[in-house]
Each structure stands twice: as C-alpha cells, then as structure tokens.
Amino acid sequence: MIKAIAFAIFIGVSMHSNANKIFIHSLNPVSNRLAILEDNESIAFLYLTEAGTQRPIKDAVAYSRKPPALKKVDWEKIEQTGDTPLL
C-alpha cells in the first residue's frame, strides 16, 4: 500500500506498467481525492485517499486473477449469521 502511495505524486491520470503489473491513479478535481488501482498480478486493490492527501482511508478488492480458494460456500450459514461471503 505504501508503494502505491509513493507513486501517487502526479496529478491527473497516469499509468505505470511493469510487465503484467498495473498501477493507475486519478485525481478528482472536485473532491481532491485520489483513486488508485494497483494490480500485483494476483489481486487488484482500489484505494481512495483522504481529501487533499495521499493517505488511503478506504480500500477494496477490485478483482482477482486467481480463482477463490473456497471449494463450497455455506449460504445458509451466511444467511443466518449475516456475514459477508468471501470473494
């Protein structure tokens, strides 16, 4: 995550690519927040920064290049507990 922020110095939209790895960020001029997408060849994370800074305040998995490790999802248990199913 710190590596992602270190590259987020540029203003506007830019892309850094190293083989199959992807790093894209964009600054929104209205909210003054950066959105950063980083793909490490296994999984991609999307980060949202605090307004006017490069400090991430939210993150989420955008996608995975590999299938999930779960063999079977217990949907009844998830419904009973209210837990969020794994990606």
N, C-alpha and C positions, 0 to 999 in steps of 0.2 A: 504494500500500500504506500509506503514512504517513497519507493521508487517511482510509483505513478505520479505522486505529487511533485516530485523533483522535476519531472518533465513538463509539468503543467504551468510553466512560466510564460509561455507565449500567449498572446491574445488572439482571439478568433478561432478558427477551426484549423487544426493541423493533424497530421497523421505521421506516426513513426512506425516503421515496419522493419522487423529483423527476421528474415525467413518467414515462418508461419505465425510469429507472434504479432499481435496487433495492439497499438496504443493510439487512441483517438480522444481528443478533448475539444470542448466547445465552451466559450464564454457567452452567457446570455446577457446582452446589454441592459435589459430591463431589471432582472433580478440580481445581476452582478454575481452570479454563481457559475462555477464550472461544473460541467458534466463530463465525467471521464470514463471511457470504456477501455478496459485492459484485458486482453486475451493472452494467457500464458501457454497456449497450445493444449490445455486440458479443460479449462473452465474460463469463462469470461465474467468479470465483475463490472458493475456500473456503480460509480461513486458520484455523490452530489456534495458539493462543498458548501460551507457556510458563506453567506453573502460577503463579498469583498475580501475573502481569504482563499487560501489553497487547502484549508483544513477540512477533510471529509467529515460530514455529520451523518450521512446515510449511505448505505451500500446495499447492493442486491446482486444476486446471481442473475446474469443476463441469459446465459445459455451454457451448456456443457457439450464438449466434443466427444465425450465418452458416455456410454450408457450407464444409468444408475446402478449401484451395487445391490440394490434390493431385488430379491427374487420374487417376493409376493407382498403386496400391500394389504394390511388388515383394515379394510374400510370400515367395518363395524366398530372396531376399537377406536378408530379416528373419530367416527361419528359420536361415540359415547363420551370420549374424553375431550373432544373439541380441539385436539391437537392439529397442527398443520401438517399435511403429508409432506414427506421428503421429496426433493427434486428428483 
